[in-house]
């Protein structure tokens, strides 16, 4: 064999490829495997309310957990390595601080395996544990996982979706799983203080979570500006290097950051238009509306409808009789009441206090919001 071009023997200076079979066998026995715990913080109080358990490999030259779990999948050891990592993380569970939860990462496709099921059986009561379903491989349907998910819930565990907004975690999966905790991916958190589109999307996830009785957790928070933006959006739970790095059990968070959170004014969560929605009588033409008014003299208004269930205008009896149509103002169901009132005040004086036409996200008519109820609701929310 010829020497290398630089005069060295072939292979000189090259790093030998790791023997993954040997390394994985050791790690699956728990050798050289450890867990670190990253704090999860309540933004309203600036206190630690939970920890995420993360696998670490201090006993080996390769430290990157992603490299380990990728190698385990390639070598058919994913089940063994993941169950070993979970057992290692749970070893410190008995000393978990009061009123704190512990989150564990689990690949959905491994939930039905015997190794993972045996972990839960050995633990018995799973209260205080949050099982994060990671998305390393695509999952087309969670129907086959329902028996295992139901058993976890029955044992006291909560289900979380990890990296919402990234990978294969889509709204369809959120609807299927109905998780108790939705973790927002770092890609959405990065520079959220400078990106209005990201703020809007996080706001939408928060609205969804509130409708299905779930919490959202922003992970990967690295700058105080990002933290401030998330607090202003009302995100209840955060984690990231800005607050605390993965460490031994059970580290606290940076004191200055804790004070920064505790000093923040509470976020005023205004009610939305949805909360004051009322049904309304509708008609497809002014002539039909006039006939409706004739039959119901006490009726105050009728909503004129267009194609595809789109509302056009709010008619009174005189407008209907004369065939006068002035386009009404439309707002979405989830528009904050404060915003709806502010928009209302931009209307011409003659129509400024007419009911608002409320639509769903597809633009279909959902009902009306009367100004009296909007004002009353805002007063109650800020009183």
C-alpha positions in Angstrom: 0.0 0.0 0.0 1.4 3.4 -1.0 2.1 6.1 1.6 -0.3 9.0 1.9 0.3 12.1 -0.2 1.8 13.9 2.8 4.3 11.1 3.4 2.4 9.6 6.4 1.4 5.9 6.4 -2.1 5.2 5.3 -4.6 6.0 8.0 -2.2 8.1 10.1 -4.0 10.8 12.0 -7.4 9.4 11.2 -9.9 8.8 14.1 -11.2 5.3 14.2 -14.9 5.0 13.8 -16.7 4.1 17.1 -17.7 0.5 17.6 -21.3 1.3 18.2 -22.3 -2.3 18.9 -20.0 -2.4 21.9 -20.8 1.2 23.0 -24.5 0.7 22.8 -24.3 -2.6 24.7 -22.6 -0.9 27.5 -25.0 2.1 27.6 -28.0 -0.2 27.5 -26.7 -1.8 30.6 -26.6 1.7 32.2 -22.8 1.9 32.1 -21.6 5.5 31.3 -25.2 6.7 31.1 -26.5 9.6 33.2 -29.3 12.1 33.4 -29.3 15.9 33.6 -32.4 17.9 34.6 -33.3 21.3 33.1 -35.6 23.6 35.1 -39.1 24.5 33.8 -40.3 27.8 35.1 -43.6 29.4 35.9 -43.5 32.8 34.2 -46.1 34.3 36.6 -44.2 33.6 39.7 -40.6 33.1 38.6 -40.3 29.8 40.3 -39.3 26.3 39.2 -42.3 24.0 38.8 -40.8 21.1 36.9 -37.7 19.5 35.3 -37.0 17.9 32.0 -34.8 14.8 32.2 -32.2 14.6 29.5 -29.9 11.7 28.7 -26.2 12.3 29.0 -23.2 10.0 28.2 -20.3 11.2 30.4 -18.6 7.8 30.4 -17.9 7.9 26.6 -15.9 9.9 24.1 -19.1 10.7 22.1 -21.1 13.1 24.2 -23.9 14.1 21.8 -27.2 12.4 22.8 -28.6 12.8 19.3 -25.7 10.8 17.9 -26.3 8.0 20.4 -30.0 7.7 19.8 -29.5 7.9 16.0 -26.9 5.1 16.3 -29.3 3.1 18.4 -32.0 3.3 15.7 -29.5 2.2 13.0 -28.3 -0.8 15.1 -31.7 -1.9 16.3 -31.1 -0.9 19.9 -33.5 2.0 20.2 -35.8 0.2 22.6 -33.0 -0.9 24.9 -31.2 2.5 25.0 -34.4 4.5 25.5 -35.6 2.3 28.3 -32.2 2.5 30.0 -32.2 6.3 29.7 -35.7 6.5 31.2 -34.8 4.2 34.1 -31.7 6.3 34.8 -33.7 9.5 34.8 -36.3 8.0 37.2 -33.6 7.0 39.7 -33.8 10.5 41.2 -37.6 10.7 41.2 -37.8 10.0 44.9 -36.1 13.3 45.7 -38.0 15.5 43.3 -39.0 18.7 45.1 -42.6 19.1 46.3 -45.0 20.5 43.7 -42.7 19.9 40.8 -43.3 17.6 37.9 -40.7 15.6 35.9 -40.9 15.2 32.1 -39.5 12.3 30.2 -38.8 12.0 26.4 -40.3 8.9 24.8 -40.4 8.0 21.1 -44.1 7.2 20.2 -43.2 4.1 18.2 -41.5 2.6 21.3 -44.5 3.1 23.7 -46.0 -0.4 22.9 -42.6 -2.2 23.4 -42.1 -4.4 26.4 -39.0 -2.6 27.6 -40.9 0.7 27.9 -44.0 -0.8 29.4 -41.9 -2.5 32.0 -40.5 0.8 33.1 -44.0 2.1 33.9 -45.0 -1.1 35.7 -42.0 -0.9 37.9 -42.8 2.7 38.8 -46.5 2.0 39.6 -48.0 5.4 40.4 -47.0 7.8 37.7 -48.4 11.0 39.3 -46.1 13.9 38.7 -44.7 12.5 35.5 -45.2 14.0 32.1 -44.5 11.8 29.1 -43.2 13.8 26.1 -43.9 12.2 22.8 -40.9 13.2 20.6 -41.1 13.1 16.8 -37.9 11.5 15.6 -39.8 9.3 13.1 -43.1 10.0 11.4 -46.2 8.7 13.1 -49.2 8.6 10.7 -51.8 7.8 13.4 -51.9 7.5 17.2 -54.8 5.1 17.2 -52.6 2.1 17.8 -51.0 3.9 20.8 -54.3 4.7 22.5 -54.2 1.7 24.8 -50.8 2.6 26.1 -51.6 6.3 26.4 -54.8 5.5 28.3 -52.9 3.3 30.7 -50.3 6.0 31.3 -53.1 8.5 32.0 -54.9 6.0 34.3 -51.7 5.6 36.3 -51.5 9.4 36.8 -49.1 10.5 34.1 -49.8 13.4 31.8 -49.1 13.4 28.0 -47.1 16.1 26.3 -46.2 16.8 22.7 -42.6 17.8 22.2 -41.4 20.2 19.5 -44.8 21.5 18.4 -44.4 23.4 15.2 -41.4 21.3 14.0 -40.8 17.9 12.5 -43.9 15.8 12.2 -45.8 17.3 15.1 -48.8 18.9 13.4 -52.2 20.2 14.4 -53.7 16.8 13.4 -51.6 15.1 16.0 -52.5 17.6 18.6 -56.1 17.0 17.9 -55.7 13.3 18.1 -53.6 13.3 21.3 -55.3 16.1 23.3 -52.1 16.5 25.3 -52.0 18.2 28.7 -48.8 20.0 27.7 -47.7 21.4 24.4 -44.0 22.2 24.0 -43.2 24.9 21.5 -40.1 24.2 19.4 -37.0 26.4 19.6 -37.4 27.4 16.0 -40.6 29.3 16.9 -39.0 30.8 20.1 -35.8 32.1 18.5 -36.0 35.8 18.0 -39.7 35.9 18.9 -39.2 39.4 20.2 -38.4 40.5 16.7 -40.8 38.4 14.6 -44.5 39.3 14.6 -45.4 36.2 12.6 -43.9 34.0 15.3 -45.7 35.9 18.0 -49.0 35.4 16.1 -48.4 31.7 15.8 -47.5 31.3 19.4 -50.6 33.2 20.3 -52.7 30.8 18.2 -51.1 27.8 19.9 -51.9 29.4 23.2 -55.5 29.9 22.2 -55.8 26.3 21.0 -54.2 25.0 24.2 -56.7 27.0 26.3 -59.6 25.5 24.4 -58.5 21.9 25.0 -57.5 22.5 28.6 -53.7 22.2 28.0 -50.7 24.2 28.9 -48.0 25.5 26.5 -44.3 25.5 27.3 -41.7 27.4 25.4 -38.4 25.6 25.2 -35.0 26.9 24.1 -35.3 30.4 25.6 -31.8 31.8 25.3 -32.2 35.6 25.6 -34.0 37.7 28.1 -35.7 39.6 25.3 -37.2 36.3 24.1 -38.3 35.7 27.7 -39.9 39.1 28.0 -41.8 38.6 24.7 -43.1 35.2 25.8 -44.3 36.7 29.2 -46.1 39.4 27.3 -47.9 36.8 25.2 -49.0 35.0 28.4 -47.0 31.8 27.8 -47.2 30.2 31.3 -44.2 27.9 31.2 -40.6 28.4 29.8 -37.3 26.6 29.8 -33.9 27.2 28.3 -30.4 28.4 28.9 -31.6 31.8 29.8 -33.2 30.3 32.9 -31.1 27.3 33.7 -28.9 24.7 31.9 -29.3 21.0 32.4 -27.6 20.0 35.6 -27.6 17.6 38.5 -30.9 17.3 40.6 -32.4 19.7 41.4 -30.8 23.0 40.3 -32.6 26.3 40.7 -32.6 29.2 38.1 -30.6 32.3 37.8 -31.6 34.7 40.6 -31.7 37.8 38.4 -34.0 36.0 35.9 -36.3 34.9 38.8 -36.5 38.5 40.0 -37.1 39.7 36.5 -40.1 37.4 36.2 -41.5 38.1 39.7 -41.4 41.8 39.0 -43.4 41.6 35.8 -46.9 42.9 35.9 -49.5 40.1 35.4 -50.7 39.7 31.9 -54.2 41.0 31.4 -56.0 38.3 29.5 -58.9 40.1 27.9 -61.9 38.0 27.0 -62.5 37.5 23.3 -65.5 38.2 21.1 -66.3 34.5 21.3 -67.3 35.1 24.9 -70.0 37.6 24.1 -71.3 35.9 20.9 -75.1 35.9 20.3 -77.2 34.3 17.7 -79.0 36.4 15.1 -81.8 36.2 12.6 -80.5 36.0 9.0 -81.9 36.6 5.6 -80.6 36.1 2.1 -82.0 39.3 0.6 -83.4 42.7 1.7 -86.8 41.7 0.6 -86.7 38.6 2.8 -85.4 40.7 5.7 -88.3 43.2 5.3 -90.8 40.3 5.5 -89.1 39.1 8.6 -89.4 42.5 10.2 -93.0 42.7 9.2 -93.7 39.4 11.0 -91.6 40.3 14.1 -92.1 44.1 14.8 -90.0 43.8 18.0 -87.0 42.5 16.1 -84.1 45.0 16.2 -81.9 43.7 13.4 -81.4 41.0 10.8 -78.1 39.9 9.3 -78.0 39.9 5.5 -76.1 36.9 4.2 -74.1 36.3 1.1 -72.7 33.2 -0.6 -70.8 30.5 1.4 -72.4 31.7 4.7 -70.5 35.0 4.6 -72.3 37.8 6.5 -72.7 41.1 4.6 -74.5 43.6 6.7 -76.6 44.3 9.8 -80.0 45.6 8.6 -82.7 47.5 10.6 -86.3 47.5 9.5 -86.0 50.8 7.6 -82.9 49.7 5.7 -84.6 46.4 4.7 -87.7 48.2 3.5 -85.6 50.6 1.4 -83.1 48.0 0.2 -80.2 50.0 1.7 -77.1 47.9 2.4 -74.1 49.2 4.1 -71.3 46.6 4.6 -70.9 45.7 8.3 -67.7 45.3 10.2 -66.5 41.7 10.6 -64.3 40.3 13.4 -63.0 36.8 14.1 -64.3 34.8 17.0 -61.0 35.0 18.8 -60.4 38.7 18.4 -59.7 40.3 21.8 -62.6 42.5 23.0 -60.3 45.4 23.4 -59.2 45.1 19.7 -62.8 44.7 18.5 -63.9 47.9 20.3 -60.9 49.8 19.0 -61.8 48.8 15.4 -65.5 49.7 16.0 -64.6 53.2 16.8 -63.1 53.7 13.3 -66.6 53.3 11.7 -68.7 56.2 10.6 -70.7 57.8 13.4 -74.0 56.6 12.0 -72.9 52.9 12.2 -70.4 53.1 15.0 -72.6 51.2 17.5 -74.1 48.6 15.3 -73.5 44.9 16.3 -70.3 43.4 14.9 -70.5 40.5 12.5 -68.5 37.6 13.9 -67.0 34.9 11.7 -65.0 31.8 12.3 -61.6 31.1 10.8 -63.1 30.1 7.5 -65.0 33.4 7.2 -68.4 31.8 8.0 -71.0 33.6 10.0 -71.0 32.6 13.7 -73.2 35.3 15.3 -73.1 38.9 16.3 -71.5 40.8 19.1 -73.4 43.8 20.5 -71.5 46.9 21.6 -73.2 46.8 25.0 -71.9 43.4 25.8 -68.5 44.1 24.5 -68.2 47.2 26.7 -69.6 45.4 29.7 -67.2 42.4 29.2 -64.2 44.7 28.9 -65.1 46.6 32.0 -65.4 43.4 33.9 -62.0 42.1 32.6 -60.2 45.3 33.6 -62.1 46.1 36.8 
